[in-house]
Amino acid sequence: MKTRYIALLRGINVGGKNVIPMKDLKALFEQCGFCDIETYIQSGNVMFSCGVSDSSKIRKKIEINLKKYSGADIPVVLLTAEQLSNVVANAPAWFGAEPEKYRYDVAFLDPEIDAGTLLPKIPLREGVDCAAAGNSVLYFSKMIEKATQSRLPKMISLPEYRLLTVRNRNTTLKMLELVHSKL
C-alpha cells in the first residue's frame, strides 16, 4: 500500500537562489522511485506516493538528490496526507476567520523542533500578531493593516528558523485538496 506524502522544500526559487524548475523537481522525485508526483507553485511543494513508510529515509533520499542537483543543502519537511489533514483540522478557531483583516501562515517544523518550546521564543506584537502551537506546526496571523509593525519577521534570527518552512493558509488548503485528489 502506498502512502501519499507532501514534501515542503525550504528556500527554493526564492530571490534567484536554489532555482529548480518544476519539471526538474518532478524528475528528481521520479529518480527517488516515487509516483503520482505533482508540484504546486514554484516554492517547493511536492505531493507524491511511496510504498516506504519510514519518513526519515524518504526525507534523506530527497535531500541527497536535491544536493546532487543543486549543490545546496535544502531542508525538507515531510508530511503524510493524514498529517496535513490534521494540521488543517486542528488549526485554532481564529486561524482563517477574518481573511480580509489578517494574513495567515503555517510554519511547518522539522521533527527536531517542538512547537510548544519554540513558540515562546517568537516575538509577537500585541494587537498585530497572533500565534499558536500545533502538532509540528505553528499557526500565525498578522494584521494586514499593521503588517509593518509585526515582529514575526524577527523570527529569522532564531537558530530554529533554518529548520522550518512557512506556507500561507491558501497554499496549505490547496495542497490538502491536491493530496486528497489522488487518494
C-alpha positions as CSV (number, residue, x, y, z in Angstrom):
1,M,0.0,0.0,0.0
2,K,1.3,3.4,-1.0
3,T,1.2,6.4,1.3
4,R,0.5,9.9,-0.1
5,Y,3.2,12.5,1.1
6,I,3.8,16.2,0.9
7,A,7.4,17.4,0.7
8,L,7.8,21.1,1.6
9,L,11.2,22.3,0.4
10,R,12.7,25.2,2.2
11,G,14.2,28.1,0.3
12,I,14.0,27.1,-3.4
13,N,13.2,29.5,-6.2
14,V,13.3,32.5,-3.8
15,G,15.2,35.6,-4.8
16,G,17.1,33.7,-7.5
17,K,18.6,31.2,-5.1
18,N,18.4,27.4,-5.3
19,V,16.5,27.7,-8.6
20,I,14.9,24.4,-9.5
21,P,12.4,24.3,-12.4
22,M,9.3,22.3,-11.6
23,K,9.9,19.8,-14.4
24,D,13.4,19.1,-12.9
25,L,11.9,18.8,-9.4
26,K,9.4,16.3,-10.6
27,A,12.2,14.4,-12.4
28,L,14.2,14.3,-9.1
29,F,11.3,12.8,-7.3
30,E,10.8,10.2,-10.1
31,Q,14.5,9.3,-9.7
32,C,13.8,8.6,-6.0
33,G,11.3,6.0,-7.1
34,F,8.2,7.9,-6.2
35,C,5.0,8.0,-8.2
36,D,1.9,10.2,-8.7
37,I,4.1,13.3,-8.4
38,E,2.6,16.7,-8.5
39,T,4.1,20.1,-7.8
40,Y,2.2,23.1,-6.7
41,I,3.6,26.6,-7.4
42,Q,7.3,27.4,-7.6
43,S,8.0,27.5,-3.8
44,G,8.8,23.8,-3.4
45,N,5.6,21.9,-2.7
46,V,5.6,18.3,-4.0
47,M,2.9,15.7,-3.5
48,F,3.8,12.1,-4.2
49,S,3.1,8.5,-3.4
50,C,5.5,6.0,-2.0
51,G,5.4,2.5,-0.6
52,V,8.1,3.2,2.0
53,S,6.7,4.1,5.4
54,D,9.9,5.4,7.1
55,S,9.6,9.1,6.6
56,S,13.2,9.8,7.8
57,K,14.5,7.5,5.0
58,I,12.3,9.2,2.4
59,R,13.3,12.7,3.5
60,K,17.0,11.8,3.5
61,K,16.7,10.4,-0.1
62,I,15.0,13.6,-1.2
63,E,17.6,15.8,0.4
64,I,20.5,13.8,-1.1
65,N,19.0,14.1,-4.6
66,L,18.4,17.8,-4.1
67,K,22.0,18.3,-3.0
68,K,23.3,16.4,-6.1
69,Y,21.1,18.5,-8.4
70,S,21.7,22.0,-6.8
71,G,24.8,21.7,-4.7
72,A,22.9,23.2,-1.8
73,D,21.6,21.7,1.4
74,I,17.8,22.2,1.0
75,P,15.9,21.2,4.1
76,V,12.7,19.2,3.6
77,V,9.7,18.9,5.9
78,L,7.8,15.8,5.0
79,L,4.2,15.1,6.0
80,T,1.7,12.4,5.1
81,A,-1.7,13.3,3.7
82,E,-3.2,12.4,7.1
83,Q,-0.8,14.7,8.9
84,L,-1.6,17.6,6.6
85,S,-5.3,17.0,7.2
86,N,-4.7,17.2,10.9
87,V,-2.8,20.5,10.5
88,V,-5.8,22.0,8.8
89,A,-8.5,20.3,11.1
90,N,-6.7,21.3,14.3
91,A,-6.0,24.9,13.5
92,P,-7.1,27.4,16.1
93,A,-10.6,28.8,15.7
94,W,-9.2,32.3,14.8
95,F,-7.0,30.9,12.1
96,G,-8.6,31.9,8.8
97,A,-11.6,33.5,10.4
98,E,-11.0,37.1,9.0
99,P,-9.0,36.9,5.7
100,E,-9.9,40.4,4.8
101,K,-8.2,41.6,8.0
102,Y,-5.3,39.1,8.6
103,R,-2.7,37.2,6.7
104,Y,-2.5,33.6,7.9
105,D,0.6,31.4,7.7
106,V,1.6,27.9,8.9
107,A,5.2,27.2,9.9
108,F,5.9,23.5,9.2
109,L,8.6,22.3,11.6
110,D,11.4,19.9,11.3
111,P,10.8,16.8,13.5
112,E,13.7,18.0,15.8
113,I,11.7,21.1,16.8
114,D,9.0,21.1,19.4
115,A,6.3,23.7,18.6
116,G,5.5,24.3,22.3
117,T,9.1,25.1,23.0
118,L,9.7,27.3,20.0
119,L,6.5,29.4,20.4
120,P,7.7,31.4,23.4
121,K,10.9,32.4,21.6
122,I,9.0,34.1,18.8
123,P,8.4,37.8,19.3
124,L,4.8,39.0,18.8
125,R,3.3,42.5,18.8
126,E,0.1,42.6,20.8
127,G,-2.8,43.6,18.6
128,V,-0.9,42.8,15.4
129,D,0.5,39.3,15.7
130,C,-1.1,36.1,17.0
131,A,0.5,32.6,17.2
132,A,-0.4,29.2,18.4
133,A,1.4,25.9,18.6
134,G,0.1,22.8,16.9
135,N,1.4,19.3,16.3
136,S,4.7,20.0,14.4
137,V,3.4,23.4,13.3
138,L,3.0,27.0,14.4
139,Y,0.0,29.0,13.3
140,F,0.4,32.7,12.7
141,S,-1.8,35.6,11.9
142,K,-0.6,39.2,11.1
143,M,-3.0,42.2,10.8
144,I,-2.7,43.3,7.2
145,E,-3.3,47.0,8.1
146,K,-0.4,46.9,10.6
147,A,1.9,44.5,8.8
148,T,4.9,46.8,9.1
149,Q,4.6,46.7,12.9
150,S,4.7,42.9,13.0
151,R,7.5,41.4,15.0
152,L,7.1,38.0,13.2
153,P,10.0,38.8,10.7
154,K,12.4,38.8,13.7
155,M,11.8,35.0,13.8
156,I,14.6,34.7,11.2
157,S,17.2,35.4,13.8
158,L,16.3,32.2,15.7
159,P,18.5,29.2,15.1
160,E,15.4,27.0,14.6
161,Y,14.4,29.2,11.6
162,R,16.6,27.2,9.3
163,L,14.6,24.0,10.2
164,L,11.2,25.3,9.3
165,T,9.3,26.3,6.2
166,V,6.3,28.7,6.0
167,R,3.3,28.4,3.8
168,N,0.3,30.7,3.7
169,R,-3.1,29.3,4.6
170,N,-4.4,29.3,1.0
171,T,-1.4,27.3,-0.2
172,T,-1.8,24.9,2.7
173,L,-5.5,24.4,1.8
174,K,-4.7,23.9,-1.8
175,M,-2.1,21.3,-1.1
176,L,-4.6,19.4,1.1
177,E,-7.1,19.5,-1.8
178,L,-4.4,18.2,-4.2
179,V,-3.1,15.5,-2.0
180,H,-6.6,14.2,-1.3
181,S,-7.5,14.2,-5.0
182,K,-5.1,11.2,-5.5
183,L,-6.2,9.1,-2.5
